[in-house]
Amino acid sequence: QVQLVESGGGLVQAGGYLRLSCAASGRTFSSYIMGWFRQAPGKEREFVATINWSRGTTYYTDSVKGRFTVSRDNAKNTVYLQMNSVRPEDTAVYYCVAGRYGGLFPRLYDYWGQGTQVTVSS
């Protein structure tokens, strides 16, 4: 059974930092695109960042470029999202995702975690 389990969310002040983790299990993800989406109250789920598990290639939405970094630890089967210089508009539930091909749309991802809340206070 495939599981993506997020951790690391919480309350942080604007300008601060937070690191999200996603522990993956249940299959081999070496050929997958792993990453993060987020959903703020009243808004649709939004692409944040992805990483190609085998190549390490990364993609980011424009609003987080230069502030967020996605990475993975192959030995731990874990994906991370380092969030620096956070802003109130980063407040959302953050979901870990895995898909064979990646892309900007949620329907392109086969597996989802349960989500972790990130709240940025101004």
JOMO-V999452 format. One record per backbone hydrogen bond with DSSP energy under -1.0 kcal/mol. NH is the residue of the N-H (numbers start at 1). CO is the residue of the C=O. E is the energy in kcal/mol with one decimal. If there is no record, write none. Layout:
# JOMO-V999452
NH,CO,E
NH,CO,E
This chain:
# JOMO-V999452
3,25,-2.5
5,23,-2.2
7,21,-2.0
12,119,-2.6
14,121,-2.7
15,86,-3.0
16,13,-2.3
18,83,-2.2
20,81,-2.5
21,7,-2.8
22,79,-2.0
23,5,-2.5
24,77,-2.8
25,3,-2.1
32,29,-2.0
33,99,-3.5
34,51,-2.7
35,97,-2.1
36,49,-3.1
37,95,-2.3
38,46,-2.2
39,93,-2.1
43,40,-2.2
46,38,-3.4
48,36,-2.3
49,36,-1.6
50,59,-2.0
51,34,-3.2
52,57,-2.6
53,32,-2.2
56,52,-3.0
59,50,-2.0
61,48,-2.5
64,61,-1.8
67,64,-2.4
68,64,-2.5
69,82,-2.3
71,80,-1.7
73,78,-2.9
78,73,-1.7
79,22,-2.3
80,71,-3.0
81,20,-2.2
82,69,-3.1
83,18,-3.4
84,67,-2.0
86,16,-2.1
90,87,-2.2
91,88,-1.8
92,118,-1.9
93,39,-2.4
94,116,-3.1
95,37,-2.9
97,35,-2.3
98,111,-1.8
99,33,-2.4
108,105,-2.0
109,106,-1.9
110,98,-1.2
111,98,-2.3
113,96,-2.3
116,94,-1.9
118,92,-2.7
119,10,-2.8
121,12,-2.4
